[in-house]
Amino acid sequence: MTAPDAAGRTEAEQVNAAMWHTYGAHHLARATPVPEVDEIAWGPGGTGPGDAVLGELSGLRVLDLGCGPGRHAAHLARTRHAAVNAVDLSPTQIERARARYNGLPGLRLIHADAVAHLRTSAPYDVICSLSAVHFIDPHRLLPALAAALRPGGRLYFTVLHTNSAGNGPSSQVMSRPEILHLAGGGELSGQMWVLTTRLWTDLLAQHGLRTEEVTVLDAPEEGNQASYRLFQVRRPARIPSRPRTARPPVAHAAAGVGAVLVGPDGLLLGRHQRGTLELPGGTVEPGESLQETVVRELAEESGLHADPADVRLLGMLLDQVGGVVRITFGALVTRWRGEPADQPGERVGDWRWWPLDALPPGLFDCSAQILTAWRPDLPIDHPPARFTPFAKPQGAGQDIAVQAGT
């Protein structure tokens, strides 16, 4: 198995990158014209609801993800008066797009890995993707998509459901070979994530994205069994949290800590194996001070090193799950050494810095509660908890109930 490349792309995604480069080079060599479109062609043979599904776009910040030769992005910039960024991993596809549309007002053509662009861009109002999402590992793509949508933002994408031979979708997150046919003859083989509608919906929900409608798009030709699905998705206006398990804690784990680290690039969060995004932290071991627990857990989970003297305790959170009282102490780490990285044997990894104005959905309840105790202005929804501060929270009183939205 090939290791992920410098951009974090899996082996299957690396196959797809090479395939699309060859595909674009083929069309450059043939001087294949880029036909204009009168509306968005979502499905095979131009099937689908056209532009109407997108609603008002004038003045909005829009992304066309996997834009290919750029004709749909150009259409949105020209006729819908949106500020459109069009991104594609293939240098040859972007070369085709620039040859046709370079200089078009409102359109910016970008050669970049989709996930890398999503992680570094300002939030978008609308993201569109026509038959590109299924070429990217959902575990790598969906967290970045969720974070790149502004609260209340909209996502529209099409994915393969059944191929032309009648092979249907999988209920497991795994890629499979699919054939891309070339104009003039020949074919290329790539890897696609062809998943059930239920699985796509569940994966989106894990990252705080709400599926509002799914449209079936069947190929119009007789005998062609190809069928696609158009997903209409929204990021809720507020950041939802995800609950902790109802299983009672073991005796030595009745108290836990969560640490807030804010650097130049934002807030440090890691992803747990179960899918939640969490602050570094964990349970208090016998004989430890709370500050020592923060320092130990920070090193064990992320590889960052701090001194107990640089840990400021914010306060204590009390809530309950299943009739059992849960105790969590929030802390602010003011200074540390090193760079966050996955640690062997730990259940939390994929450490990233998130801007405070673009926090992702799917925060663990405890982390969400600590964050709103620290910064009551953050738009995070979570179950209420009783917070008793050790140091005065920013903008809060002395003994407060941490509620969603306070």
N, C-alpha and C positions, 0 to 999 in steps of 0.2 A: 504494500500500500504506500502510495506517495504521500509524503508529509505535506501539511498546508504550506502554501507559498508565503512570500513576504506580506501579502495583503490578507492572509488568513483563508484563502480559497482552498476548499477541499479538492481532492483528486478529481472528483466528478466535475467540479467547476473549472478546474484547469483544462480538462478535456473540452469543455464548452467554450472557454476563451480561445483555444486554438481553432476550434470549429468555426466560430464567428469571424475570426481573422481571415481564415481561408475563404469563407463565404463572401465577405466583402471584397477580397482581392479578386475573386472570380468575377464579380459584377464590375469591378473597376476595369479588368482586362477586356470584358465584353462591352464596356461603355453602356451598360444597361441604364436606360432613362429612369428617372425617379418621377412617377406619375403624381400629379396633384390630386388632392382629395377635397370633396365638397363637405364631408362630415367624417367623424371618427368611424372607422371600419373595425368594430370590436371583434367580430367573429369571422369564420371562414366564408368567403364569397361576399363579404361586406354585410353580413347579418348583424343584427343588434339594434339598439335604440338610437344610434347616432349621437349627435351632440347634446340632445335634449336632456340626457341623464346627468350631465355635468352641472346643470344649473348656471347661475350667473358667474362669470369668470373675469369680467372687466376689472382691471386694476389689481387682480389677485396674483400672488406669487405661486406659480405652477411648475411642477416637475414632470417631464416625460422620461420615465426610467426605462432604459433599454430602447432608445429612440430609433436605432437603425439608421436609415438614410434621412431621417428627420422630417418626413412629410407631414406627419400628424402634429408634431410640435410647431412646425411652420404654420399650419392651418390654424392652430389655437392662437398663436401670436398675431396672425394677420387678420383673422375674422372675429375672434372673441376678445381681442384687446387685452390679453393676459401678458404678464411678464414671465416668460417661459424659459426655464433651463432644461436643456435636452442632453441627457447623459448616456453614453454607451461605452462599454469596455473595449470594443473592437476599434483599433485605429483606422482600419480600412473603411468601416461603416461611417465613422466620423469624417473621414476624408471625403466620402461620397456626399455626406450632408453639407459639408462646408463648400464643396464645389457648386452646390445648388443654392444654398441659402445663406451663405456668409454675408453679414451686413444687414440682414433682415431686421427691421426695428422690432424690439421686444423679444428677440430670440437670442439665446446664448447656447452655443454648442460646446459640449465638454467631453473630453476623452478621460474617463475615470472608471475605476471599479465602483459598482453601485453602492456597496456597503461603505466603502471609504468615503464616497461623496456624502452619503446620508449622515455619517457620523460627524462630519466637519462643516456641513452647510447650516445656514440659518434655517429656522423652521419654515415649512411650506404650508400654504392654505389648502392646496389640492395637489395630490400625486396621482398620475395616471401611468399605467403600464400595460401595453398590449403584447401579450404572449411572450413576456420576458421573465416574469416572476418565477415560473416553473423551471427555469434554468439555474436558479440560485438556491443553495441550501437554506430551507426555511429557518433553521436554527441560527444561521448567521444573518439572514436578511430581516426577519420580522422584528427583532428588537430595535434594529436601526431604523426601520420604517416607522415604528411607533414613536420613537424619539424625534424623528425629523418632521412629524406632523404637528402643527400647533394645536393646542387644545381646541376642540371643535372642528378641526380640519377633516378633510374628506379624502378617501383613497378609493380608486377605481382600478381594477386589474382583471385581466382575463388569463385563464389557465386551461390547459388541455385536461379533458375529463375522460374521453374515449378516443383512441386513435383511429385512423382510417380503416385498419384491419379489424376493429371492434374490440381491441384490448382495453378493458376498463380500468378504473383507478384503484389505488391501493389504500388500505386502511392503516398502513404503517408509513412512517416518515423515512422513505428510502428512494433513491433514484433508480432509474431504469434506462436502458438504451432506447433511443428514438432516432428515426431517420429524417434528415433534412434533404429534400430534393433540390438539385441545382437546375437553373434554366439552361437549356441546351443539352441536358443529359448529365448523368453522374449523381452521386449522393454523398452526404456526409453523415457521420454518426455522432450523436451527442448524448448527454445524460439529462434526464428530466425528472422532476418530482411530480408525478401524476397521482394526486391524492383525492380521496373522497371529499365531497362538499362538507360533510360533517367534520372531517379531520382538519380541513382548512379553517373552518369556523372556530373549532376548538383552539387551534394554534394561534389564531388572531386574538381570541379572547384571553389567552394566557398572557398576552402582551398588552392587554387593556384596550384592544380595538374591537368595536362592536359591529358585527355584520348586520346590515339593515335590509339587504335584498340580494338575491342570487338569481341571475337570468340564464336560462339554457339557450345556447347558441349552437344549433346543429348545422352541419354542412348542407347546402342546398342541392348538391348533385346526387342523383339517384345512385345507390350503391356505395356511396361514401359514408362510412359510419362515424366519421370524425365529429366530435361534439366538444364544445368549450363551455366554460362557465364564466360569467361576468359577475364579479363581486363588487358590491357597493358597501363601503365600510366607513365608519366615522370614529375618530378619537374623541371620547367624551370631553366636555369642556373642563372637567376637573379630573385630577389624578386619582384613580381608584387604588385601594390597597387590597392585598390578598390575605386571607385569614391564616392564623397558625393552627396547628393540629389540635383537636379536642382531647388528645391523649394526655393525661396528667403527667407532669414532670417527675423524674425520679428524685429521690430525697436530696441528693447532693446537688441537684440542678434547679433548685427552687428559685434562685436569683440569677439574673443574667445582666449583661451590659451591652450597650450599643454605642459605637464611637462615631462622632461626626468629624470628618476631615475635609476641609475646604481649601483647595489650592488654586493656582491661577486659572486652571481649566475647569473648575467647578467642584462638585461634591463626589467623593469616592463611594462607589457602589459595586458590589459583586453579585453574580448570579448563582443562586443555590441550585443544586441538582434537581429540586422539585420545581424550579422555574421562577421563584420569587427573586426580586432584587432587594439586596440587604446591605445595611451598614456593616462594617466589620464588627465582630463581637462574639459573645458566647456566654457560657455559664461560669459562675464563680467557683473556683476550686477551694477546698478547705484550707484555711490558713492564709488566704490571699486578701489583701486590701482590694477595693474596687479599682483603684488606679493600676495596681499590679495586674489585675485581670485584663484590663483594657490593653496594657502593653503586651502581655503574653498572647492574647487572642489576635491582636493586630499583626504580630510577627508570624504566628502560626498560620494565619489565613492568607495574608497578603505579602509577607516578606518585608514589610516596613518595620522600622525600629524607632521606638520612642522611649523617653524617660518618664517615670511616674510623675516627676515634678512638672511635666508639660501636659498633664491630663487634668482638665478642669471638669469636675462633676457638675452636671446641670441640675439633676434632681431625680426623683423616684416616681415611676409610673406604676399604678395599680389598676389592673383590670381583671376580668374573669372570663374563663372559657369552660363551659361544661360544669359550672358550679365550683371550679377551682380558682383560687386567687393567684394571679400571676404577677410577679415583681420584676421590673426591668429598670435599670439605672442608665440614664443617658449621660454621655460625656462628650466633651469637646477636646480634641487633641490639637494643641496649638503649634507643635513642632515635631517633625519626624525626619527620618533619614531613609534614603533608598527610593526605589521605584516599585509600585505594586505589581505583583506577578503571581500566577497560579502556583500553589504549593502542593507537593505530593501528598495524596491521601486526604486532602481537605474537600469538604462538600460544597464550598463556595469558591468560585473562581471567576474568570473573565472580568477582571477588575477594570473599571473605566471611570473616568472623571466626567460628570454630567453637569452642564450649566444649570444653575438654580432656576432659570426661567424656561428650561426645557427638560424638566425631570420626567423620567419614563413612567408609564403605568406599571402596575404589578408589584408595587412595593410591599414588602412583608409588613404586616400590621404593626409589629413592634417598632420597626424602623420608621414607618410613617408617623407613629405616635411621638417618637423622639424628635423627629424633624419638626413637627408642628409645635411641640413644646419649646424647641430652640427658636423656631421662626414661625410664629402664629400666622403670618401673612402668606405662607406657602399654600397653594390651592390643592390640598391633599385631602381626600375623603377616607375615613377609617372609623372603626368602632371607637366609642368614647373611652377615655381612661382618666383616672384621677392622678393629677401631677402635682407633686410637692417639690418645689424648687429648692436646690441648695444654693444656687446663684440665680439672680433675677433673670428670667427669660427675656429675650428682646421683645419689648412691647407688651409683656404680660404681667399679671399680678403675682401674689405670693403663693396662694394655694388655689389652683384652678383645675377645672375639669377640661381636659383636652378633648374637644369635639371636632368633628369634621368641619373644616372651613373656618375655625376660629383663629 
